[in-house]
Amino acid sequence: MALFAFQGANVPAELEISLATSSPVGNVYQKQSAISAGFHDNGWGTTPLPETLSGSIPFSARTWTMGGSPANDILRHSLSITEWRPVTGSLPPMNADDWESEFAKYRASPEYKVLNPNMTLDEFKNIYYMEWIHRLWGRFVGLSFVLPAIYLTAAKKVSKPMALRLTGIAGLIGFQGFIGWWMVKSGLKDDLFAPGSHPRVSQYRLTAHLGAAFACYVAMLWNGLAILRQHRLMADPQKGLNVLEALRDPKLNIFRRSVAGLALLVFVTAMSGGLVAGLDAGLIYNEFPNMGLGLAPPKSELFDPHYSRKPDNSDLWWRNMLENPSLVQLDHRILAMTTFSSVMGLWAYSKFSPTMKRMLPRVAQKGVHGVVAFAMVQVGLGISTLLYLVPMHLASAHQAGSLFLLTWVLVLGSRVWHPSRTARLLQMVAKSRGANAPRAASPLIKNL
């Protein structure tokens, strides 16, 4: 489902015939549909182009959930490959000498010296292959998006706005790979952590890597959702106009803004989870809802002067927020509970507000229920991960849960968003058929 650079508008045959005229509106429509329709015109038949690009979204999600930054930090394999070779690094060591060379590089790293001084070559191969597969999969995901995007843009098979979006996403993918190496590099230098402490990648860089991955995923998902929606609306232009006219009502603005705010809150909460993983903050206070003797540790522990690096303690507050495991875990708890409360508040608003009950599309109502379900599962996974001392299977599931929750919030947002460009296209189609845009919302919206 991934790129969906074309929406493959399923325009009825009689509509295509009626638009195949020399009228200005017909010409505009034909040009727009040629840009946005999802069919090859280069002799490959009528296979929709979205199928040739399908997979980028689930592939990118799998890259993150199965081998992303927090998971790598838990499994301790991200530092096993000490070099960044985007091209030649695609192949693993091919013989005994190559393996000895890679193992020698790892033995020079702080992680080997402090944590794994007795590691054998066979044990090293295990963690090496885990990191190598993660990097190889990342290359595959990048190429599966970038190569088709280059072709579609160069062949002018997409509109200029779509070409810009594809270029931006491709740039994000490349930037994500660079941040990944920048993150790993932080765990290979002794001067980036206290002498004798646990060698680890910087929690700042790990969170940046996580944020870039989320940004890539969100951009691809929203792009795909928008085009799929345009595809459905174009299947019945008059019905689509009724739907979009209803969504223009200002009374839905509060709901739309609430969904946008919720998406941002889910994202920030996930980023705080990156800090938790980077600092191993989940390995302390393995209880819920208390943290020790109360709901929060003592203030002296939360704002420990030990983390300040300035004589006047002017950085005391923000350094503890980002570097003190106790406060980082508390922050994540607060953000998680705030997110869950916001989800339930949105559900209550959609269920008990007479205006929302009357105006909210049925698909949006179902979307709210989906968000509630994923939020409940995510909270349960988070608490279980904490209580059971961060076992790998629960930690990975909790990590994936944040992505699934964000996905469903974006799906909900796409169902109440008013696409002005699609509305203009539908207006042109309606005019070409002699139809007028509806003056009021139609009950048809409840059936979509």
N, C-alpha and C positions, 0 to 999 in steps of 0.2 A: 503494500500500500504506500509506500514511502513518499517519493517525490511528488507524483501526480502532477507533473509539469503541464499536463493537458487534462482537462476535465472530461473530454469525450462526450460533449453535450449530445444527448439523445433527442435530437430535434425530429419531430414527426415528418414523414416524407411530404405530406401535403403542405406543411409549413415551409419546407425547403423549396418546393416548387413555387409557392406564392412569393418567396423572397428572391427567387432567381430572376429578377427583373432588372431593368436599368435605372430604377428609382434610387435616389440618394440613400434612403433608409435601407433598401435592399442591399446596396453596395456596402454600406457600413456593416450590416449584419454579416454579409458573406466574408468580409475581411476579418471581422472579429471571430467568427466561427472557424475560419481557416487557421487563425492564430491559436485558438483555444481548444479546438476539437482534437480528440485524442486518437487520430488515425494516421498511419503512415501515408505519405503521398509520393514515395520514392520507389514504388515497385515492389514493396514488401507485402502488399495485400492490405487488408483492413484490420490488422491487429491493433488494438488500442495501445498507444505508446506507454500509458501508465504501467502496463504489464511488464514492459521491458525495464522499468525502473523500480518495480516492486521489491520490497525487502529492506530498503535502507532504514526505515524506522524500526522495525523489529530487530534488525541486525545491530543497529546502534544501541538499542535498549539492551540486547543480550551482551554486547561488549561491556556495557557499564555494570549490569547486574551480576554477571558471572566473573568479571575480572576487573571491575572498575577500581578507582582509587581506594575507597574504604576497604573493599574486599582484599585488595593487594596488601594493604597495611595489616590486615588481620592475618593473612596467610604468610606474610613475610617473604614474598618472592620477588617484589618489585626491584630489589637491589641486587638481584643475582646477575643481571646483565649490566655491566658497568660502562658500556659505550652506547652511543646513539648513532646507528648506521641505517638510515632510512631505506637504502637500496641493498647494499651488501648484507645487511643484517636480516634480510628475509630468509636466509638459509641458516640452519643450525650448524654447529660444528660437525664436520663430515668424517673425521678420523680421530685417532687417539691423540695425536699431536695438537689438533685444534682444541680438543677438550682440555688437555693439560694447560694450554695457553689461556683459555677462558677461566679455568679454575684458579690459575695463578693470579689473574686480575682480581678475582673475587677475594682471594686470600689477602690481598693488599687493602681490602675495604674495612672500615670500622666494624661493620656488622659481623664479618667473619672473626675478627680479632676479639670482639667482646662477647658475642653470642654463640658463635659456631666454631670455636677453635679446633674441635675434634671432628668436624664434618668430613666425610669421605667423598671421593669423586662421584660415586653412585648417588649419594644423597644430594650432592650438588646438581647432578643431572635432573633430579626431580623438580627442584625449584626453578632451575633454568628453563626447562620445557614449559612450565606453567607461565612464566613471564614471556617466553618466546611466542607461545600460542596467543596470549593476550595482545602482544604487539602485532603479530601477523594478522589476527582478526581485525584489529584496528586499521591496518593497511587495506585489507579487503573491503571493509565498510567504506573507507574513504574513496577507494577507486570505483566502487559500485555506484557511488553518487557523482563523483567528480567527472569521470569519463563521459557518462551520458549527458551531464550538464554542459560539458564543453561542446559535445556534438550538437545538442539542441540549440545552444546559443549561437554557435558558428554557422549552423545551417538555417538560422532565423526561423526556427519552427516554434518559437515561443515569443510572446509579446515582450516589449522592452521592460516593463515592470517585473515580469516573471524572470527575465534574464538577469536582472539586477538581484532578485531574491536568490536565484540559483548561485550566482557569483558570490553573494554574501555568505551563503551557507557553505559553499566550497572553501571559502577563505577561513571560516570558523573551524572547519574540519582540520585544515592544515595547521592553524593556530593551536588547536587542541593537541595535536601531536607534539608540537614544540613545547607546550606547557608540560606535557607528560614527561619529557626528558628533563626539563628544568626542575620538575618535582623530584625525579629520581636523583638528579645530581646533588640535591641538598642532603641526601642521606649518605653520600660518598665522601663528605668532607668532615673531618673532626672538628673544625672550628665553628661549625654551625650548631653544635649542641655541647652541653657542658661535659668536661672531661670525666670519663668513667660512667656517664649516663647511658641509657638505652639508645643505641643508634636507631634513628628513624628519619623519615623524610619530614621536611618542614610541614607543620599543619596548615600554614598559610598557603604554601604551594599546592598541597594536596587538595585544599578547599577550592583553590583557583582552578585546578584540573577538573574537579568535580563540577564547578560552576560552568566551565566551558563545555563540558559534556552535556549538561542540562540545556545550555543555550542552543547547541546543535540540534538536540532532540526536539526541543520546543519549536524551533524554527521549521524543521522538517514536518513535524506533526501539524502545526497550524497551517502551513502551506497546503498540505494534503487535505486537511479538513475543509479548508475554504474552497478548494477546487471540487472536491466531492459534493459539497453542498451546491455549488453552482451547477454541477451536472444534474442534480436532482431537480433544481428549480427550472432549468432549461427544458427538462422533459415535458413540462406543462407550463408554458410561459404565463398564461392567465392565472392559473392557480398559484404560480410562484409570485406573481405581483400581489395577489391577495395576502400571501404569507408575509412578504416584505412590508407591505403597507401596514399590517397589524403590528409588526415589530418596530415601526417608526414611532409608535406611541410613546410620548415622554414618560408615561407612568411606569414604563419598564426600565427607565434609566437607573433607578436605585438598584434594581436587581442586577443589571449588567455591571454596574460599578462594584457591587458586592462580590460578584464572581471574579472580576479582575483583581480586586483586593485579596480575595481568597487564594488565587493563583500565586500572587506575589508572596503571601504568607507561607504557603506550602513550599515555595522555592527557598525562602529564607530559613525555614525550619530544616530543610534538607541540607542547606549549607552549614548550619550549626551542627548537624550530624557529622559532616566532614571534619569539623574541629574535634568532635568527640572521638571519632576514629583515630585522628592523627595524634591525639594525646592519650589514647587508651583510657579516656575518662569513663568509659562504661564498666571498667573493672573496679571502681570504687562505689560505695553506697549502693550495694546491690539489693535494694529494697524499694518498695513503693507503697504509699505515696511519700513516706518519710525519708529523710536523709539524716540518719543518726537519730538524735533525740527529738527532732522536730521536722517541720516541712522543709526547712533549709538549714544548712550548717551555720555555725556561728559567724558573725560578721568578720571577726578577726581572721578566720580561715578563708572566707570568700575574697577579702581584700588584703591579701598577705603582702607586706612590704618586700618580701623576698623576690617578687617578680618585677619590682620596679628597677629601672636601670638609671634613673636620674637622682641626684642627691636630694632634690626637693620633692621627690615622689610625685611629680606632676603627671607622670604616665601610669600611676598606680591603678587608676580605674580601668583604662582600656586594656592594659597588659593583663590584668587579672581576668578581664572578660574574655580574652583570646588565648591566654596561656595557662591559666590556673585550672587544672582538671575539675576541681570541685565546682567552681563557678561556671565553667563551660557546660558541665552536666546539668546544673540548675537552669542555666539559660535554655538548654535544649528541652528540658521538661516544661518550662514556662511557655516556650514557643509551641511545643506540641499540644499542650492543653489549650492554648489560645486558638490554635488552628482547629482543634476538635470542637471547641465551643462555637467558633465561627461557622463551622459546617452545620452544627445543629441549629444555630440561629438562622442560617439561610434556609434550612429545611422548614423551620417553624414559620418563617416569613412566607414561603411558597405555599404552605399548607393552610395557614390560618388567616392570611390576608385576603379579604374578599376580592380586592383588585387583582392580586396574583392568581387566585383561583379562577378568575374569569378570563384573564388575559394571557396567562403563561401557556405557551404551546405544550401539548401533551408530551412531546419528545423532551422538552426541557424539564417537565415534572419528573419524568423517568430518569433524566440525567441527575437531578438532585438526589433521588433515591440511590443511584449508583455511587455518587460522591459520599453519601452517608455510609453506605456499606463498606467502601474502601477505607474510609476514615476509621471506622470501628475496627476493621481488621488490622490497620496500621498501628493503632494504639495498643491493641492486644499483642502484636508482634514486638513492639517497643518495650512494653513492660516485661514480657517473657524473656526477651534478650537480656534485659537488665537482671532479672531475678536468677537466671541460670548462668550468669557469669560469661555472657557473650559467646555462646557456642557458634561455630561457623555457620551451621545451617540456619539458625534463627537470625543471626546477624545479616546474612545474605538476603534472607526473605524480607527482613525489615528494610534493608537497603533498597530492594526491588519495590517494596510497597510504597515508598515515597515517590518513585517514578510512576507507578500505576495510579496513585492518588492524583498526582499532578496531571497525568494524562486525562483522567476522567473530568477533572475541573476544566481543562481546556476543551474537551468535547462538549461539556455543558455550555461553556462560553460561546462556542461556535454555533450552538443552537439558538442563541438569543441575540447574536451579533447581527447588525444590519449592514450587509455588503453594498455600499453605494454604487460600486462599479457594475455589479451584477444587476442592480435595480435599473440602472440606465440602459443596460443591454436589453433587459426584459421590456422596458418601455418602448425601445425601438422596435422590438419584435411585435409588441402589441399594436403599435401604430401601423406597422406594415400590414396587419390583418384587419385594420379598421376598428380595433378594440380600444376602449378607453380605460385608463387606470381606475381602480375602484376608489370610491370616496371614503369608504369606511371599512373597518376590519371585517373580514369574512369569517364565518364559523369554520371554513375549510382548514384554518390554521390548526384546529384541534385534531385534525386527522393526519397530520404530518409528523 
